[in-house]
Amino acid sequence: MNTSHYVAASSDSGPGMIFILVGGLLVAGLLVWAVRLGIKVKRREPRRPTPQEQPTRPASAGPIGEVQEVREPDEMPGTGTGRATAHDLNTSGSRPSESQQRPRWDSGSSGSFGSGGPGA
């Protein structure tokens, strides 16, 4: 016969059970308070604009397209003092390439995937 349940039930664990019950109720109460506070803050925020109120581009602006260009890495300038600091560097890490022709894959190569075997 398994008496461990009876021993656990008859032991003096009343204060521990009360502590767990009070702690659980406290956590549940804090969660309910946090949700109600979030709802109150949300109600005070200004309403979202409708689709008709969204800003639009003027018709005279024309279509805005994607710009594609080939860029090359910008070499780090020599300062002559031995150590380059942030103000010695250019604003961008790359510059437009003189030749704007995009590199193409050779026929029969695998490109960037595979083991370099014959391509399909």
C-alpha positions as CSV (number, residue, x, y, z in Angstrom):
1,M,0.0,0.0,0.0
2,N,1.3,3.4,-0.9
3,T,1.1,5.7,2.1
4,S,3.1,8.6,0.7
5,H,-0.1,10.5,-0.3
6,Y,-1.4,10.2,3.2
7,V,1.9,11.3,4.7
8,A,2.1,14.4,2.4
9,A,-1.5,15.3,3.2
10,S,-1.1,14.9,6.9
11,S,2.2,16.9,7.1
12,D,2.2,20.5,8.3
13,S,2.2,22.1,4.9
14,G,-0.7,24.5,5.6
15,P,1.3,27.7,5.7
16,G,3.2,26.7,2.6
17,M,-0.1,26.1,0.7
18,I,-1.5,29.4,1.9
19,F,1.7,31.2,0.7
20,I,1.4,29.6,-2.7
21,L,-2.3,30.5,-3.0
22,V,-1.7,34.1,-2.0
23,G,1.3,34.4,-4.3
24,G,-0.8,33.0,-7.2
25,L,-3.6,35.4,-6.5
26,L,-1.1,38.3,-6.3
27,V,0.4,37.4,-9.7
28,A,-3.0,37.0,-11.3
29,G,-4.1,40.4,-9.9
30,L,-1.0,42.1,-11.2
31,L,-1.6,40.6,-14.7
32,V,-5.2,41.8,-14.7
33,W,-4.1,45.3,-13.5
34,A,-1.4,45.4,-16.3
35,V,-4.0,44.5,-19.0
36,R,-6.4,47.2,-17.7
37,L,-3.6,49.8,-17.6
38,G,-2.7,48.9,-21.2
39,I,-6.3,49.3,-22.4
40,K,-6.5,52.7,-20.6
41,V,-3.3,53.9,-22.3
42,K,-4.5,52.6,-25.7
43,R,-7.8,54.5,-25.4
44,R,-5.9,57.8,-24.7
45,E,-3.8,57.5,-27.9
46,P,-5.0,59.4,-31.0
47,R,-6.9,57.3,-33.5
48,R,-5.2,55.8,-36.5
49,P,-5.5,57.7,-39.8
50,T,-8.0,56.2,-42.3
51,P,-6.7,55.2,-45.8
52,Q,-8.1,58.5,-47.2
53,E,-6.1,60.5,-44.7
54,Q,-2.8,58.9,-45.6
55,P,-0.2,61.2,-47.3
56,T,0.1,60.7,-51.1
57,R,2.7,61.8,-53.6
58,P,1.7,64.6,-56.0
59,A,0.8,63.5,-59.5
60,S,3.6,65.7,-60.9
61,A,6.3,63.6,-59.2
62,G,6.1,60.8,-61.7
63,P,7.0,57.2,-61.0
64,I,9.9,56.5,-58.7
65,G,11.9,53.5,-59.8
66,E,14.6,51.4,-58.5
67,V,18.2,52.4,-59.1
68,Q,20.7,49.7,-59.9
69,E,24.4,50.4,-60.1
70,V,27.6,48.5,-59.8
71,R,29.7,49.6,-56.9
72,E,33.3,49.0,-56.0
73,P,34.9,49.1,-52.6
74,D,36.4,52.4,-51.6
75,E,40.0,52.0,-50.7
76,M,41.1,53.3,-47.3
77,P,43.1,56.5,-47.7
78,G,46.7,56.7,-46.5
79,T,47.0,59.3,-43.8
80,G,50.8,59.4,-43.7
81,T,50.6,59.5,-39.9
82,G,50.3,55.8,-39.5
83,R,46.9,55.5,-38.0
84,A,43.6,56.3,-39.6
85,T,40.8,57.8,-37.6
86,A,37.1,58.1,-38.3
87,H,37.3,61.6,-39.9
88,D,40.0,60.3,-42.4
89,L,37.5,57.8,-43.9
90,N,35.0,58.6,-46.7
91,T,31.3,58.8,-45.9
92,S,30.5,55.6,-47.8
93,G,32.2,52.2,-47.9
94,S,31.8,52.0,-51.7
95,R,31.8,54.2,-54.8
96,P,30.1,53.8,-58.2
97,S,32.1,51.7,-60.6
98,E,33.5,53.3,-63.8
99,S,32.1,50.4,-65.8
100,Q,28.4,49.9,-65.1
101,Q,28.2,46.5,-66.8
102,R,27.0,43.8,-64.5
103,P,29.2,40.6,-64.3
104,R,27.5,37.6,-65.9
105,W,28.1,33.9,-65.3
106,D,30.0,32.0,-67.8
107,S,28.0,29.3,-69.6
108,G,28.7,25.9,-68.2
109,S,29.8,27.1,-64.8
110,S,27.8,26.3,-61.7
111,G,27.6,29.9,-60.4
112,S,27.8,30.3,-56.7
113,F,26.2,26.9,-55.9
114,G,27.4,23.3,-56.3
115,S,30.8,21.8,-56.8
116,G,31.8,23.6,-60.0
117,G,30.7,20.7,-62.2
118,P,28.9,21.1,-65.5
119,G,25.9,23.4,-65.3
120,A,22.5,22.6,-66.7
